[in-house]
Amino acid sequence: MAILGYIDSPLSWAVVGFAIGAALGVNFISVALVAVGLGAFLLYMFLHGPAEQRTEGKLFAAAPVFIVAWMVGFVVHNLIIR
């Protein structure tokens, strides 16, 4: 059950999104990985079942946090390279 706690956490999604953006910048592979990540999020939401009231916000926040962290990651990537 501990692994589900990490998957439910927006922080773990942020780390993955940032890592993709910082490592790859903005290119086809990076965008494809983000698309796969968002697809995985939708699949996880479907398999997760109904959210509980106390964890609902944290659970649904993972996708926007993933995208924003990816954008911050590719900004950092571009600042380091240039």
C-alpha positions as CSV (number, residue, x, y, z in Angstrom):
1,M,0.0,0.0,0.0
2,A,3.0,2.4,0.4
3,I,3.6,2.6,-3.3
4,L,0.0,3.9,-3.8
5,G,0.8,6.7,-1.4
6,Y,3.7,7.8,-3.6
7,I,1.6,7.6,-6.7
8,D,-1.2,9.6,-5.1
9,S,1.2,12.3,-4.1
10,P,1.5,15.3,-6.4
11,L,5.1,15.6,-5.3
12,S,6.2,12.4,-7.0
13,W,4.4,13.5,-10.2
14,A,6.3,16.8,-10.0
15,V,9.6,15.1,-9.6
16,V,9.0,13.0,-12.7
17,G,7.7,16.0,-14.7
18,F,10.7,18.1,-13.7
19,A,13.1,15.3,-14.5
20,I,11.7,14.9,-18.0
21,G,11.8,18.6,-18.7
22,A,15.3,19.2,-17.2
23,A,16.8,16.2,-18.9
24,L,15.3,16.6,-22.3
25,G,14.1,20.1,-22.7
26,V,11.4,20.6,-25.3
27,N,11.6,18.0,-28.0
28,F,9.5,15.2,-29.4
29,I,10.6,12.6,-26.9
30,S,9.9,14.9,-24.0
31,V,6.4,15.8,-25.2
32,A,5.8,12.1,-25.9
33,L,6.8,11.2,-22.4
34,V,4.5,13.8,-20.9
35,A,1.7,12.6,-23.1
36,V,2.4,9.0,-21.9
37,G,2.5,10.3,-18.3
38,L,-0.9,12.0,-18.6
39,G,-2.3,8.9,-20.2
40,A,-0.9,6.9,-17.3
41,F,-2.5,9.4,-14.9
42,L,-5.9,8.9,-16.6
43,L,-5.5,5.2,-16.4
44,Y,-4.5,5.4,-12.8
45,M,-7.5,7.6,-12.0
46,F,-9.8,5.0,-13.7
47,L,-8.3,2.1,-11.7
48,H,-8.1,4.1,-8.5
49,G,-11.8,4.3,-8.1
50,P,-13.8,7.0,-6.3
51,A,-11.8,9.5,-4.4
52,E,-12.3,10.1,-0.8
53,Q,-13.2,13.6,0.3
54,R,-10.0,14.1,2.4
55,T,-7.7,13.0,-0.4
56,E,-9.6,14.2,-3.5
57,G,-7.7,17.5,-4.0
58,K,-4.3,15.9,-3.6
59,L,-5.2,13.1,-6.1
60,F,-6.5,15.4,-8.8
61,A,-3.7,17.9,-8.4
62,A,-1.1,15.4,-9.7
63,A,-1.8,16.1,-13.4
64,P,-1.5,19.9,-13.4
65,V,1.5,19.7,-11.1
66,F,3.1,17.2,-13.5
67,I,2.7,19.6,-16.4
68,V,3.9,22.7,-14.5
69,A,6.9,20.8,-13.2
70,W,7.7,19.7,-16.7
71,M,7.6,23.3,-17.9
72,V,9.8,24.5,-15.0
73,G,12.2,21.6,-15.9
74,F,12.6,22.7,-19.5
75,V,13.1,26.3,-18.5
76,V,15.9,25.1,-16.2
77,H,17.2,23.0,-19.0
78,N,17.4,26.0,-21.3
79,L,19.0,28.2,-18.7
80,I,21.7,25.6,-18.1
81,I,22.4,25.0,-21.7
82,R,22.6,28.7,-22.8
